[in-house]
């Protein structure tokens, strides 16, 4: 599946050597390296090229959002970065699996009910990770931020942060933890 050149897509949408590209590349590489380490050490069995490509492109849509703290000056709300990324990846001919990772990695997933109850700026659909690839990238992404020190967050901090969003989010995170385990000892 992974014959798409993820770096060419990144270079097309993040062409300038600036703060946004630096943040994007560091975060994407951190998530990719952790996902690759989990895939290997937990014997998940996913194609490493697929894991790397999907991880490197999971946030490709951030440039289209208004998030000045990470040098994004687009028009859309940050909540839409996954939807923007999914559309962009489909337009670029990337694997559908990678587009779905972009759409479904936010938080621990976003349900139709979440969108309706919280009046979120998203098309009303389910954006929860379903496949093992989607779940793996979603989980790895929770350990790294695109702001602040960008250092790997400890498990307890990640879990406590997710707990603030309510029971369903925490339940989904705990399910991901059961699948992929503790990442603190992984060398990335």
TIKE-845654 format. One record per residue: residue in three letters; x, y, z of N, C-alpha, C, CB in turn. Coordinates in pm, whole numbers. Glycine has a CB too. Example, Ala and Ser with C-alpha at 12.3 -4.5 7.8 and 13.67 -1.06 7.14 Angstrom:
! residues 2
  aa   n_c1   n_c2   n_c3  ca_c1  ca_c2  ca_c3   c_c1   c_c2   c_c3  cb_c1  cb_c2  cb_c3
 ALA   1319   -569    780   1230   -450    780   1320   -330    780   1131   -447    905
 SER   1285   -225    708   1367   -106    714   1290      3    787   1408    -60    572
! end
This chain:
! residues 188
  aa   n_c1   n_c2   n_c3  ca_c1  ca_c2  ca_c3   c_c1   c_c2   c_c3  cb_c1  cb_c2  cb_c3
 UNK     82   -119      0      0      0      0     87    126      0    -94      0    121
 UNK    199    124     68    277    246     93    377    275    -19    351    235    225
 UNK    326    315   -135    417    356   -241    408    507   -266    386    280   -371
 UNK    333    576   -182    319    721   -192    438    787   -123    185    769   -129
 UNK    492    890   -185    604    964   -129    550   1069    -32    689   1031   -242
 UNK    549   1034     97    493   1127    196    573   1257    202    489   1061    335
 UNK    703   1249    181    785   1370    189    750   1469     78    933   1335    183
 UNK    717   1418    -40    678   1507   -150    549   1582   -115    659   1426   -281
 UNK    457   1515    -48    332   1582     -7    363   1688     99    229   1478     48
 UNK    446   1653    195    484   1751    298    551   1872    232    579   1687    402
 UNK    644   1847    142    717   1956     76    625   2045     -6    826   1899    -13
 UNK    519   1988    -62    425   2066   -142    345   2163    -53    330   1973   -218
 UNK    304   2118     64    217   2199    149    293   2275    259    113   2112    213
 UNK    416   2237    282    503   2303    381    638   2331    314    520   2215    511
 UNK    638   2414    208    760   2430    127    867   2520    189    724   2484     -6
 UNK    825   2610    275    919   2709    325    990   2662    451    847   2840    353
 UNK   1116   2698    464   1194   2666    583   1158   2769    690   1349   2665    552
 UNK   1049   2743    761   1001   2839    860    957   2765    986    885   2924    802
 UNK    904   2839   1082    863   2780   1210    754   2674   1193    813   2890   1303
 UNK    656   2699   1106    549   2602   1087    606   2469   1037    444   2655    988
 UNK    691   2474    936    749   2350    884    833   2280    992    837   2379    760
 UNK    910   2356   1068    993   2296   1174    906   2225   1277   1080   2404   1242
 UNK    798   2291   1320    707   2230   1417    642   2106   1356    598   2331   1461
 UNK    593   2120   1233    527   2008   1166    620   1887   1157    479   2049   1026
 UNK    741   1910   1107    835   1800   1085    876   1734   1217    959   1849   1011
 UNK    901   1815   1318    941   1756   1447    828   1671   1504    980   1866   1548
 UNK    706   1726   1506    593   1652   1562    564   1524   1481    468   1742   1565
 UNK    559   1537   1351    529   1419   1267    635   1311   1286    521   1460   1119
 UNK    761   1351   1295    869   1253   1313    859   1187   1450   1007   1321   1297
 UNK    825   1264   1553    809   1207   1687    699   1101   1687    778   1317   1790
 UNK    585   1136   1628    472   1043   1623    508    920   1541    347   1111   1566
 UNK    574    941   1427    614    828   1342    710    736   1416    678    879   1213
 UNK    810    793   1480    908    710   1551    845    630   1664   1021    797   1607
 UNK    753    692   1739    687    618   1847    596    510   1789    606    715   1936
 UNK    522    542   1686    433    442   1625    513    324   1568    348    506   1513
 UNK    625    354   1505    711    248   1453    766    161   1566    827    308   1372
 UNK    806    223   1676    859    148   1790    751     58   1852    914    243   1896
 UNK    630    112   1865    520     31   1919    490    -85   1825    393    118   1941
 UNK    482    -57   1697    454   -161   1597    556   -274   1607    454   -101   1455
 UNK    681   -239   1623    788   -338   1629    787   -413   1762    923   -271   1609
 UNK    791   -341   1873    805   -407   2003    681   -484   2046    839   -305   2109
 UNK    565   -439   2003    440   -509   2039    398   -610   1931    327   -407   2061
 UNK    483   -624   1828    457   -718   1719    316   -700   1662    475   -863   1768
 UNK    281   -574   1632    150   -542   1577    136   -598   1435    127   -389   1577
 UNK    245   -595   1359    244   -655   1227    205   -564   1112    154   -769   1228
 UNK    195   -433   1137    164   -340   1029    289   -314    944    108   -206   1085
 UNK    268   -285    817    377   -251    727    444   -122    778    326   -233    580
 UNK    574   -126    811    641     -7    863    634    113    768    784    -39    892
 UNK    631     89    639    620    200    544    484    268    554    645    151    401
 UNK    382    188    577    247    242    597    240    322    727    142    128    599
 UNK    297    267    832    297    334    962    368    469    949    366    246   1071
 UNK    486    469    887    562    592    874    488    695    788    699    564    815
 UNK    437    653    675    367    745    586    243    806    650    327    675    458
 UNK    162    722    713     40    771    779     75    865    894    -44    654    830
 UNK    176    830    970    216    914   1084    273   1048   1037    319    841   1171
 UNK    354   1045    934    415   1169    885    312   1263    824    523   1137    781
 UNK    196   1210    782     94   1293    719    -32   1311    803     56   1232    587
 UNK    -35   1261    925   -159   1267   1004   -205   1410   1030   -139   1195   1137
 UNK   -114   1505   1038   -149   1645   1065   -131   1735    943    -64   1698   1179
 UNK   -126   1680    825    -95   1759    706   -192   1875    685    -96   1671    584
 UNK   -310   1869    741   -410   1975    722   -398   2094    815   -543   1918    738
 UNK   -301   2095    905   -296   2206   1004   -273   2342    940   -188   2180   1104
 UNK   -203   2349    827   -173   2478    764   -300   2555    727    -88   2456    640
 UNK   -410   2484    705   -537   2547    666   -618   2597    783   -618   2451    588
 UNK   -563   2587    904   -637   2627   1023   -581   2753   1086   -637   2515   1125
 UNK   -660   2811   1172   -620   2932   1244   -571   2891   1383   -738   3034   1254
 UNK   -440   2867   1393   -376   2829   1519   -243   2904   1528   -354   2673   1529
 UNK   -249   3035   1555   -129   3118   1552    -19   3070   1647   -165   3259   1585
 UNK    -55   3003   1755     45   2954   1850    141   2854   1790    -24   2892   1967
 UNK     99   2790   1681    189   2697   1610    211   2744   1466    130   2552   1612
 UNK    194   2874   1445    224   2939   1317    133   2896   1203    365   2912   1280
 UNK      8   2859   1235    -91   2827   1133   -183   2949   1119   -173   2697   1170
 UNK   -196   2999    997   -274   3121    974   -380   3102    865   -181   3236    936
 UNK   -441   2984    866   -549   2957    772   -681   3010    826   -560   2808    744
 UNK   -788   2977    756   -920   3031    790  -1003   2935    877   -996   3063    665
 UNK   -978   2806    869  -1063   2708    938  -1026   2695   1086  -1052   2572    870
 UNK  -1122   2647   1164  -1091   2619   1304   -995   2500   1310  -1222   2590   1386
 UNK   -915   2496   1415   -817   2387   1429   -886   2251   1433   -733   2406   1556
 UNK  -1006   2247   1485  -1083   2123   1493  -1096   2056   1356  -1223   2151   1551
 UNK  -1089   2134   1249  -1108   2081   1113   -981   2030   1048  -1168   2188   1027
 UNK   -866   2033   1117   -741   1995   1050   -741   1852    998   -626   2012   1145
 UNK   -811   1763   1067   -817   1624   1021   -900   1609    893   -875   1536   1130
 UNK  -1012   1678    888  -1098   1674    769  -1024   1738    650  -1233   1749    796
 UNK   -958   1850    675   -879   1915    569   -770   1819    520   -815   2048    621
 UNK   -700   1757    613   -594   1664    577   -644   1544    499   -524   1616    701
 UNK   -757   1488    539   -814   1375    467   -846   1409    323   -939   1326    537
 UNK   -910   1524    301   -944   1567    165   -818   1590     82  -1028   1696    168
 UNK   -720   1655    143   -595   1684     74   -525   1554     32   -502   1768    164
 UNK   -519   1457    123   -450   1331     92   -522   1254    -18   -440   1244    218
 UNK   -654   1257    -18   -728   1193   -128   -698   1261   -261   -880   1195   -100
 UNK   -696   1393   -259   -666   1470   -381   -525   1439   -433   -682   1622   -354
 UNK   -432   1413   -341   -293   1385   -378   -271   1238   -416   -200   1421   -264
 UNK   -375   1157   -405   -362   1016   -442   -295    929   -337   -286   1005   -569
 UNK   -288    978   -214   -233    898   -105   -328    782    -74   -208    985     23
 UNK   -279    678     -9   -368    567     27   -487    614    111   -290    459    102
 UNK   -603    558     86   -723    591    161   -700    568    311   -842    507    112
 UNK   -624    466    345   -595    439    487   -526    557    554   -508    313    500
 UNK   -439    625    482   -369    741    538   -465    859    554   -250    781    447
 UNK   -555    877    458   -655    985    467   -744    963    589   -740    992    338
 UNK   -782    838    613   -866    808    730   -790    831    860   -916    664    723
 UNK   -659    804    862   -579    834    981   -585    984   1008   -431    787    963
 UNK   -567   1066    905   -573   1211    923   -707   1253    982   -549   1283    788
 UNK   -814   1195    933   -949   1232    978   -982   1182   1118  -1051   1179    881
 UNK   -922   1072   1159   -968   1003   1281   -871   1006   1398   -998    862   1248
 UNK   -765   1085   1391   -665   1082   1498   -689   1184   1609   -530   1104   1439
 UNK   -778   1280   1588   -797   1389   1684   -854   1338   1816   -888   1497   1625
 UNK   -791   1379   1926   -832   1329   2056   -818   1178   2057   -977   1370   2090
 UNK   -921   1112   2104   -925    965   2094  -1033    925   1995   -952    899   2234
 UNK  -1065   1021   1908  -1173   1006   1813  -1287   1099   1853  -1220    860   1806
 UNK  -1366   1134   1755  -1480   1223   1777  -1603   1155   1717  -1456   1366   1714
 UNK  -1707   1140   1799  -1829   1075   1751  -1928   1178   1696  -1895    995   1866
 UNK  -2026   1128   1621  -2135   1215   1574  -2202   1284   1693  -2239   1133   1494
 UNK  -2221   1207   1800  -2285   1262   1919  -2203   1375   1978  -2306   1152   2023
 UNK  -2069   1359   1982  -1982   1466   2031  -2003   1593   1948  -1832   1422   2026
 UNK  -2007   1577   1818  -2021   1690   1726  -2152   1763   1751  -2013   1644   1580
 UNK  -2260   1687   1762  -2392   1747   1783  -2406   1809   1922  -2501   1642   1762
 UNK  -2364   1736   2024  -2381   1785   2162  -2292   1905   2193  -2351   1672   2261
 UNK  -2173   1908   2134  -2079   2016   2163  -2077   2122   2053  -1940   1960   2182
 UNK  -2163   2105   1952  -2169   2198   1839  -2030   2222   1779  -2231   2332   1884
 UNK  -1960   2112   1752  -1824   2120   1698  -1827   2158   1550  -1750   1987   1717
 UNK  -1727   2228   1507  -1715   2275   1369  -1662   2162   1280  -1622   2398   1361
 UNK  -1746   2061   1261  -1711   1945   1179  -1836   1894   1107  -1647   1832   1266
 UNK  -1817   1836    988  -1930   1765    928  -1973   1654   1023  -1891   1706    787
 UNK  -2103   1630   1031  -2156   1534   1129  -2132   1391   1078  -2307   1559   1154
 UNK  -2024   1335   1125  -1984   1197   1097  -1910   1144   1218  -1896   1187    967
 UNK  -1883   1015   1219  -1796    958   1322  -1652    968   1274  -1833    810   1352
 UNK  -1566   1019   1361  -1422   1032   1333  -1343    958   1439  -1379   1181   1326
 UNK  -1382    836   1466  -1312    753   1564  -1223    653   1490  -1412    681   1658
 UNK  -1104    628   1543  -1017    531   1478  -1079    391   1481   -879    528   1546
 UNK  -1071    324   1366  -1132    192   1352  -1025     85   1326  -1234    192   1239
 UNK   -940    109   1229   -838     10   1193   -720     15   1290   -789     32   1049
 UNK   -638    -87   1288   -520    -90   1374   -426     26   1342   -446   -224   1359
 UNK   -410     59   1214   -324    172   1176   -379    302   1233   -313    181   1022
 UNK   -508    325   1220   -571    446   1273   -553    454   1424   -720    449   1237
 UNK   -574    344   1493   -561    341   1638   -417    365   1681   -610    208   1693
 UNK   -322    306   1612   -181    321   1646   -134    465   1634    -95    232   1557
 UNK   -167    531   1523   -124    669   1503   -197    760   1602   -152    715   1358
 UNK   -323    738   1625   -399    815   1723   -332    805   1860   -546    765   1729
 UNK   -297    686   1901   -234    664   2032    -97    733   2040   -220    514   2060
 UNK    -13    711   1942    121    770   1943    114    923   1946    202    723   1820
 UNK     17    978   1876      1   1123   1868    -29   1186   2004   -111   1158   1770
 UNK    -94   1111   2093   -132   1167   2222    -11   1201   2309   -222   1071   2295
 UNK    105   1145   2278    223   1165   2362    308   1286   2322    308   1041   2358
 UNK    267   1354   2215    344   1469   2168    253   1584   2132    430   1430   2046
 UNK    296   1704   2168    224   1826   2135    302   1903   2029    201   1912   2262
 UNK    233   1988   1958    300   2075   1861    336   2210   1923    211   2097   1739
 UNK    310   2225   2052    343   2350   2120    423   2320   2246    215   2431   2155
 UNK    474   2425   2308    552   2407   2430    686   2342   2401    474   2324   2531
 UNK    729   2257   2493    862   2195   2481    867   2087   2373    903   2134   2615
 UNK    754   2035   2335    743   1927   2236    812   1798   2282    802   1972   2103
 UNK    839   1788   2410    898   1666   2465    788   1562   2484    972   1694   2600
 UNK    828   1435   2490    731   1328   2511    665   1345   2648    798   1189   2500
 UNK    532   1334   2649    455   1348   2772    449   1213   2844    313   1402   2743
 UNK    455   1215   2976    437   1090   3050    292   1041   3040    477   1108   3197
 UNK    276    911   3051    145    848   3038     40    913   3129    155    699   3070
 UNK     74    936   3256    -25    991   3349    -71   1130   3305     34    999   3490
 UNK     19   1209   3250    -20   1342   3201   -114   1330   3081    105   1425   3163
 UNK    -84   1238   2991   -170   1216   2874   -308   1172   2920   -108   1111   2778
 UNK   -312   1074   3007   -441   1020   3053   -522   1127   3127   -419    898   3144
 UNK   -457   1204   3214   -527   1309   3287   -581   1416   3194   -434   1372   3390
 UNK   -507   1447   3090   -552   1546   2992   -676   1496   2919   -439   1577   2892
 UNK   -676   1370   2881   -791   1312   2810   -912   1299   2902   -754   1173   2752
 UNK   -888   1274   3029   -998   1259   3124  -1083   1386   3132   -943   1225   3263
 UNK  -1025   1501   3102  -1100   1627   3107  -1210   1632   3002  -1005   1744   3087
 UNK  -1201   1551   2897  -1299   1555   2789  -1418   1463   2813  -1233   1518   2660
 UNK  -1418   1390   2922  -1534   1308   2952  -1509   1159   2937  -1647   1348   2866
 UNK  -1607   1083   2981  -1597    938   2991  -1567    864   2863  -1720    886   3046
 UNK  -1636    901   2755  -1615    827   2629  -1472    842   2579  -1712    877   2523
 UNK  -1418    962   2586  -1280    985   2541  -1183    902   2624  -1243   1134   2550
 UNK  -1202    901   2754  -1113    826   2842  -1127    676   2818  -1143    860   2989
 UNK  -1250    630   2798  -1271    487   2768  -1198    448   2640  -1422    456   2755
 UNK  -1206    534   2537  -1137    505   2412   -985    504   2432  -1175    607   2303
 UNK   -934    598   2513   -791    600   2539   -748    474   2614   -753    725   2619
 UNK   -825    433   2713   -792    312   2789   -791    188   2699   -891    293   2905
 UNK   -882    185   2602   -881     74   2505   -753     77   2421  -1007     82   2414
 UNK   -711    196   2380   -585    208   2304   -467    163   2391   -564    354   2256
 UNK   -468    200   2517   -362    159   2608   -357      6   2619   -383    222   2748
 UNK   -474    -58   2626   -477   -205   2633   -415   -267   2508   -622   -255   2650
 UNK   -436   -203   2393   -379   -254   2269   -227   -233   2259   -446   -188   2151
 UNK   -181   -113   2300    -44    -74   2270     48    -61   2391    -45     54   2198
 UNK     -9    -53   2511     71    -56   2631    148     70   2665    163   -165   2622
 UNK    233     54   2764    316    163   2815    426    193   2715    376    127   2955
 UNK    445    321   2687    547    363   2589    671    421   2656    489    467   2493
 UNK    672    430   2789    781    500   2857    917    435   2836    752    507   3004
 UNK    922    305   2817   1051    237   2802   1097    227   2656   1042     97   2861
 UNK   1012    269   2564   1048    257   2423   1153    361   2385    924    272   2334
 UNK   1253    316   2314   1359    406   2269   1321    468   2135   1494    330   2258
 UNK   1291    596   2138   1257    668   2014   1334    798   2006   1105    697   2006
! end
